[in-house]
């Protein structure tokens, strides 16, 4: 490759030399310059200038790649730092293919870190040369994702085109515009001159999709050795599998083709971890790699399990809450907004936190100190097809119930589409886990470090209760379980906090006393 480029550059320098010499020696003439006879092709038409070299042994060169080499440079596009403490990301999908032209700030790919899904955009304007990673790959920060051929220089002084002679508007000198040509030289006495299309022969590297490259990498195959049968020599998945069979790497490519097609369909919507859809025998063992948010859950829960926990459980009467929700729905001026119990629970929680700030704190283990957070950033645990994620509603203490409802709907939509940002996920101060939306009376949650408390809310159920006079009446009850970091919080503090929160939920009219 390097030897070929050296020949290309020499060819360009040589051609530029005799162009300049010819033009200067005939600057006073209005006719086309007379070039040395050894460079003129015999019987060439007079409408254009053609050249040939009498004899050069065993080389191939072209002026156009030489010009591209001078006018462009190949740059690496690495995975940048996407957030504090992020060391790697999973590549979800590509928006571009090899050979595509990209503009500044055009999205290139989508990656997912432990905290958010991020679009990587281009800092350059140019042509995608090589894509080095495929969907599902774990990419380290600083590792190259792709290479782009960037055009960062001015146009060459000699313009290559179809016209032969053209006069400069402010000069009598004739400039020579020469068609792009490739000289193919062999051992014969005469070289062949071939006109070339500027759009051809510019593909850099092997044409293939990231999935095909990943398949070749998986089987230890050098993709440059595979003969592509697709358009313009593109290497297809079948080409890799057939190559693997011919080399004895695999025996039955049909099974791999079926498996890969299933994975590709799943990858189009994001990684689906429901492996029951794969056509495998129920008795076979299957290995499922954890990606994205599931990898984050492994890390965070492993750390949380080392924290000394205690749990406080209580029941809250939600009769007044049910009536308030019904009233909101009947008098809803916003048809696109759906009212639920959760926004009222979040606002009442914030009211209680104002009286018990240690519940809304973060513990710094290295400094053995606690930071009492001024903002109530309430995290909401959401189970999505991409894994468990905990975005948070910022500054709940300053929001109305309507504003909380809108923000909750926004976060739920982004989580469903796997589009949450680091801003949506980072900075939480306390977490709510509404397991009742799925089922179950209560759970025993682990804190979301560095937070010191988390609350699991069960399902609201209609149950019989006894009045003071002995009569039975129906009551809507919900069970809450508060998990606390015992290094910071004690049982008495959590109990008093829960009583305050319980009072606000059972008597929602009290919320109006604290609204600003």
C-alpha positions in Angstrom: 0.0 0.0 0.0 2.8 2.4 1.0 4.8 1.5 -2.1 1.7 2.2 -4.3 1.2 5.6 -2.7 4.9 6.5 -3.3 4.5 5.7 -7.0 1.3 7.8 -7.1 3.1 10.8 -5.6 6.1 10.5 -8.0 3.7 10.3 -10.9 1.9 13.5 -9.7 5.2 15.4 -9.3 6.5 14.2 -12.7 3.3 15.2 -14.5 3.3 18.6 -12.7 6.9 19.2 -13.8 6.3 18.7 -17.5 3.0 20.6 -17.4 4.8 23.7 -15.9 7.7 23.4 -18.4 5.4 23.1 -21.3 3.2 25.9 -20.3 6.1 28.4 -19.6 7.8 27.6 -22.9 4.6 28.3 -24.9 3.0 31.1 -22.8 3.1 33.5 -25.7 1.3 31.0 -28.0 -2.5 30.8 -28.1 -2.4 27.2 -29.3 -2.1 24.1 -27.1 1.3 23.6 -25.7 3.6 21.1 -27.5 4.7 18.4 -25.1 7.7 16.2 -25.4 7.0 13.5 -28.0 7.8 10.6 -25.7 4.8 11.5 -23.5 2.3 11.8 -26.4 0.2 8.9 -27.3 0.4 8.0 -31.0 -2.7 8.8 -33.1 -4.3 10.5 -30.1 -7.3 12.8 -31.0 -6.7 16.5 -31.1 -9.6 17.2 -28.7 -7.7 16.2 -25.6 -4.2 15.6 -24.4 -3.1 12.0 -23.6 0.1 10.7 -22.2 1.9 7.4 -22.0 5.2 6.3 -20.5 7.3 4.1 -22.8 8.3 1.6 -20.2 8.2 1.3 -16.5 8.5 -2.1 -14.9 5.9 -3.7 -12.6 4.0 -0.7 -11.0 0.5 0.8 -10.9 -0.2 4.4 -10.2 -2.9 7.0 -10.6 -2.8 10.8 -10.4 -6.2 11.1 -8.8 -5.4 9.2 -5.6 -2.2 11.2 -5.3 -4.2 14.4 -5.4 -6.6 13.0 -2.8 -3.7 12.1 -0.6 -2.4 15.6 -0.8 -5.8 17.3 -0.3 -7.2 14.9 2.4 -6.2 13.2 5.6 -7.4 10.1 7.4 -8.5 10.9 10.9 -9.5 8.6 13.8 -12.8 9.2 15.5 -12.5 7.9 19.1 -15.1 7.3 21.8 -14.8 10.5 23.8 -15.5 10.8 27.6 -19.3 10.6 27.8 -19.5 11.3 31.6 -17.7 11.3 34.9 -16.4 7.9 35.8 -17.4 6.3 32.4 -14.7 4.0 31.2 -16.5 2.1 28.4 -19.8 2.1 26.4 -21.7 -0.4 24.4 -22.2 0.4 20.7 -25.9 0.1 19.9 -26.2 1.0 16.3 -24.6 2.9 13.4 -26.3 5.7 11.4 -23.6 5.6 8.7 -21.9 3.0 6.5 -18.5 2.9 4.9 -18.4 5.1 1.9 -21.0 7.6 3.2 -20.2 11.3 3.2 -20.9 13.0 6.5 -21.3 16.6 7.5 -20.3 18.5 10.6 -22.3 17.4 13.7 -24.0 14.6 11.7 -24.9 11.6 14.0 -22.5 8.7 13.5 -23.6 6.1 16.0 -25.4 5.5 19.2 -23.7 4.2 22.4 -24.9 3.3 25.8 -23.0 3.8 29.0 -23.8 2.8 32.5 -25.9 5.9 32.9 -27.3 7.0 29.6 -27.7 6.5 25.8 -25.7 9.0 23.8 -25.4 9.9 20.1 -21.8 10.4 18.8 -21.7 13.1 16.2 -19.0 13.9 13.6 -16.5 16.7 14.2 -15.4 16.5 10.6 -16.8 16.8 7.1 -15.6 14.0 4.9 -16.1 10.4 3.8 -16.4 7.4 6.1 -13.4 5.2 5.4 -13.4 2.3 7.9 -15.9 1.3 10.6 -13.9 -0.6 13.3 -16.6 -1.6 15.8 -20.0 -3.4 15.4 -23.2 -3.3 17.3 -22.9 -5.0 20.7 -19.2 -4.3 21.0 -17.9 -2.9 24.3 -15.8 0.1 23.4 -13.3 1.7 25.8 -13.0 5.5 26.1 -10.4 6.6 23.7 -10.7 3.6 21.4 -11.2 4.4 17.7 -14.8 3.9 16.5 -14.2 4.7 12.8 -11.9 6.5 10.4 -13.0 9.5 8.2 -11.2 10.8 5.2 -11.3 14.6 5.8 -11.0 17.2 3.1 -9.2 20.1 4.9 -7.2 21.7 2.2 -7.9 24.0 -0.8 -8.5 22.7 -4.3 -5.3 21.8 -6.3 -4.1 24.5 -8.6 -4.5 22.2 -11.6 -8.2 21.4 -12.0 -8.9 18.0 -13.4 -11.8 18.0 -15.8 -13.1 17.3 -19.3 -12.0 20.6 -20.8 -8.5 20.7 -22.5 -7.8 24.3 -23.0 -9.2 27.2 -21.0 -8.0 30.8 -20.7 -7.8 32.6 -17.4 -10.0 35.6 -17.4 -7.2 37.9 -16.2 -4.3 36.3 -18.2 -3.5 35.3 -21.7 -1.8 32.2 -20.5 -3.4 28.9 -21.4 -4.0 26.4 -18.6 -4.3 22.8 -19.4 -7.1 20.8 -17.9 -6.4 17.1 -18.3 -8.8 14.2 -18.0 -8.2 12.0 -15.0 -6.2 9.0 -16.1 -4.7 5.9 -14.7 -1.6 4.4 -16.3 -1.3 0.7 -16.1 2.2 -0.5 -16.7 3.3 -4.1 -17.3 6.3 -5.8 -18.9 5.3 -4.9 -22.4 7.0 -2.2 -24.4 4.0 0.1 -24.5 1.8 1.2 -21.6 -2.0 1.4 -21.8 -3.8 4.6 -21.1 -7.2 4.2 -19.5 -9.6 7.0 -18.9 -11.0 6.9 -15.3 -14.1 8.1 -13.7 -13.2 10.2 -10.7 -15.9 8.6 -8.6 -14.4 5.1 -9.1 -11.6 3.5 -7.3 -11.8 5.7 -4.3 -13.2 3.1 -1.8 -10.8 2.8 1.1 -10.6 -0.6 2.8 -13.0 -3.5 2.4 -16.7 -2.8 1.8 -18.7 -4.5 4.5 -21.2 -3.8 7.3 -20.1 -3.7 10.9 -22.1 -6.9 11.5 -20.1 -8.7 8.9 -16.9 -7.4 10.3 -18.0 -8.6 13.7 -18.8 -12.0 12.4 -15.4 -12.3 10.8 -13.7 -11.1 14.0 -15.7 -13.7 15.9 -14.2 -16.5 13.9 -10.7 -15.1 13.6 -11.0 -14.4 9.9 -9.0 -11.6 8.2 -11.8 -9.9 6.2 -9.3 -8.7 3.6 -8.8 -12.3 2.5 -12.5 -12.8 1.8 -13.7 -12.4 -1.7 -16.8 -10.2 -1.7 -19.7 -11.2 -4.0 -21.9 -8.1 -3.2 -22.2 -4.9 -5.1 -18.8 -3.2 -5.8 -17.1 -6.2 -4.2 -18.9 -5.8 -0.8 -18.2 -8.7 1.5 -21.5 -10.3 2.6 -22.2 -12.5 5.6 -22.5 -15.5 3.3 -19.0 -14.7 1.9 -17.5 -14.9 5.4 -19.4 -18.1 6.3 -18.4 -19.7 3.0 -14.8 -18.7 3.6 -15.0 -20.1 7.1 -16.3 -23.4 5.8 -13.5 -23.6 3.1 -10.9 -23.1 5.8 -12.5 -25.7 8.1 -13.4 -23.1 10.8 -17.1 -24.0 10.9 -19.0 -26.9 9.5 -22.7 -25.8 9.2 -23.2 -22.1 8.2 -27.0 -22.4 8.0 -27.4 -22.4 11.7 -25.3 -19.3 12.1 -27.2 -17.5 9.4 -30.5 -18.2 11.2 -29.1 -17.2 14.6 -27.6 -14.0 13.3 -30.8 -13.0 11.5 -32.7 -13.3 14.8 -30.1 -11.2 16.6 -30.1 -8.6 13.9 -33.9 -8.2 14.1 -33.6 -7.7 17.9 -30.8 -5.2 17.5 -32.9 -3.0 15.3 -35.1 -2.1 18.3 -32.3 -2.3 20.9 -31.0 -5.3 22.7 -33.8 -7.6 23.9 -32.7 -9.9 26.6 -35.7 -12.2 26.3 -33.7 -15.2 25.0 -36.8 -17.4 24.9 -37.4 -16.1 21.4 -34.3 -17.8 20.1 -34.8 -21.1 18.4 -32.8 -23.2 20.9 -33.7 -26.4 22.7 -35.0 -25.7 26.3 -32.4 -28.1 27.7 -29.5 -26.3 26.2 -27.4 -23.9 28.3 -27.2 -20.3 26.9 -24.8 -17.5 27.7 -26.3 -14.0 27.7 -23.9 -11.1 28.0 -25.0 -8.2 30.1 -25.0 -4.8 28.4 -25.8 -1.2 29.1 -28.1 -0.7 32.1 -27.9 -4.3 33.2 -24.1 -4.0 33.5 -24.7 -0.9 35.5 -27.1 -2.7 37.8 -24.5 -5.4 38.5 -21.9 -2.8 39.6 -24.3 -0.6 41.7 -26.0 -3.5 43.5 -22.7 -5.2 44.2 -21.6 -2.0 46.0 -25.0 -1.6 47.7 -24.9 -5.1 49.1 -21.9 -4.1 51.2 -23.8 -1.3 52.9 -25.5 -2.1 56.2 -29.3 -1.8 55.6 -32.4 -1.8 57.7 -36.0 -1.6 56.5 -39.1 0.1 57.9 -42.5 -1.1 56.8 -45.9 0.6 57.2 -49.4 0.8 55.7 -50.9 4.1 54.4 -54.6 4.7 53.9 -55.1 6.0 50.4 -58.9 6.7 50.4 -58.4 10.5 50.1 -55.7 10.0 47.5 -58.1 7.9 45.4 -60.8 10.6 45.6 -58.2 13.3 44.7 -57.1 11.4 41.6 -60.7 10.9 40.5 -61.3 14.7 40.9 -58.2 15.5 38.8 -59.4 13.2 36.0 -62.9 14.6 35.9 -61.6 18.2 35.8 -58.6 17.6 33.5 -58.1 20.6 31.1 -55.2 18.7 29.4 -56.5 15.6 27.5 -53.0 14.4 26.7 -52.0 14.2 30.4 -52.9 11.1 32.4 -53.1 11.6 36.2 -51.8 8.8 38.4 -51.1 8.4 42.2 -47.4 8.7 41.7 -47.1 12.5 41.2 -49.1 13.2 44.4 -46.9 10.7 46.3 -43.7 12.4 44.9 -44.9 15.9 45.9 -45.9 14.8 49.4 -42.6 13.0 49.8 -40.8 16.3 49.0 -42.8 18.0 51.7 -41.8 15.4 54.3 -38.1 15.6 53.2 -38.1 19.3 54.1 -38.6 18.4 57.7 -36.1 15.4 57.7 -33.2 16.5 55.5 -31.0 13.5 56.4 -33.4 11.4 54.4 -32.4 13.5 51.4 -28.6 13.2 51.7 -25.5 11.5 50.3 -22.8 9.8 52.2 -19.1 10.3 51.4 -17.4 7.1 52.7 -13.9 8.3 52.1 -14.3 11.5 54.1 -16.8 10.0 56.6 -19.3 12.9 56.1 -22.8 13.4 54.9 -24.0 16.0 52.4 -27.5 17.3 53.0 -28.9 18.0 49.5 -30.7 21.3 48.9 -32.6 20.0 45.9 -35.1 17.2 46.1 -34.2 15.1 43.0 -36.5 12.2 43.3 -35.4 9.1 41.3 -38.1 6.9 39.8 -37.1 3.2 39.1 -38.3 2.1 35.7 -38.2 -1.3 34.3 -37.7 -1.2 30.5 -36.8 -3.7 27.8 -33.3 -2.4 28.0 -32.9 -3.0 31.8 -33.6 -1.2 35.0 -33.0 2.6 34.9 -33.5 5.3 37.5 -34.0 8.8 36.0 -34.9 11.6 38.5 -37.2 14.5 38.6 -35.1 17.6 39.5 -36.1 20.2 42.1 -39.4 18.6 43.1 -39.7 21.1 46.0 -40.2 23.8 43.4 -42.6 22.0 41.1 -46.4 21.7 41.1 -48.2 18.4 40.9 -49.0 19.2 37.3 -45.4 19.9 36.5 -44.3 16.7 38.2 -46.8 14.8 36.1 -45.5 16.3 32.8 -41.9 15.6 33.8 -42.7 12.0 34.8 -44.3 11.4 31.5 -41.3 12.8 29.6 -38.9 10.6 31.5 -41.0 7.5 31.0 -41.2 8.2 27.2 -37.4 8.6 27.0 -36.8 5.5 29.1 -39.1 3.5 26.8 -37.2 4.7 23.7 -33.8 4.2 25.4 -33.1 7.9 24.9 -32.3 9.1 28.5 -29.4 11.4 28.9 -26.8 11.6 31.6 -28.6 14.8 32.9 -31.8 12.8 33.3 -30.1 10.0 35.3 -27.3 11.7 37.4 -27.8 13.7 40.6 -30.6 11.8 42.3 -31.0 12.3 46.1 -33.7 9.7 47.0 -35.4 6.9 45.0 -39.0 5.6 44.7 -39.6 2.1 43.3 -43.3 1.7 42.4 -43.4 -2.1 42.3 -47.2 -2.0 42.8 -47.5 -1.1 39.1 -46.4 -4.6 38.3 -47.6 -6.5 41.4 -46.8 -7.4 44.9 -47.5 -5.9 48.3 -44.0 -4.7 49.2 -40.3 -5.3 48.5 -37.0 -4.9 50.3 -35.0 -2.5 48.1 -31.3 -1.7 48.3 -30.2 1.9 48.3 -29.0 3.6 45.1 -25.6 4.8 46.2 -24.5 7.4 47.2 -28.1 8.0 48.3 -29.0 6.9 51.8 -32.7 5.9 51.4 -35.0 4.2 48.9 -38.8 3.6 49.1 -40.7 0.6 47.6 -44.4 1.2 47.1 -46.7 -1.7 46.8 -50.1 -2.0 45.1 -53.1 -0.1 46.4 -55.6 -2.7 47.6 -59.2 -2.6 48.9 -59.2 -4.4 52.2 -61.7 -4.7 55.2 -60.9 -2.6 58.3 -62.6 -2.2 61.7 -63.8 1.1 62.9 -63.6 2.1 66.6 -67.2 1.0 67.1 -66.5 -2.4 65.7 -68.1 -1.9 62.3 -66.3 -3.2 59.2 -65.5 -0.7 56.4 -63.5 -1.0 53.1 -60.2 0.9 53.0 -57.7 1.4 50.2 -54.3 0.6 51.7 -50.8 0.6 50.3 -47.7 -0.9 51.9 -44.5 1.1 51.8 -41.0 -0.3 52.7 -38.2 2.2 53.3 -34.7 0.9 52.9 -32.1 3.0 54.7 -28.3 3.2 55.0 -27.8 2.4 58.7 -24.4 4.2 58.7 -26.3 7.5 58.3 -29.9 6.9 59.4 -31.4 5.3 62.5 -34.8 3.7 63.0 -36.4 6.6 64.9 -35.6 9.1 62.1 -37.0 6.9 59.4 -40.2 6.2 61.5 -40.8 9.9 62.1 -40.2 10.7 58.5 -42.7 8.0 57.4 -45.3 9.3 59.8 -45.0 12.8 58.4 -45.3 11.4 54.8 -48.2 9.2 55.8 -50.1 12.2 57.3 -49.7 14.2 54.0 -51.0 11.3 51.9 -53.9 10.5 54.1 -54.8 14.2 54.3 -53.8 15.7 50.9 -55.5 19.0 51.8 -52.5 19.6 54.1 -50.4 20.0 51.0 -51.9 23.4 50.3 -50.4 24.6 53.6 -46.9 24.2 52.3 -47.3 25.1 48.6 -45.4 28.2 47.5 
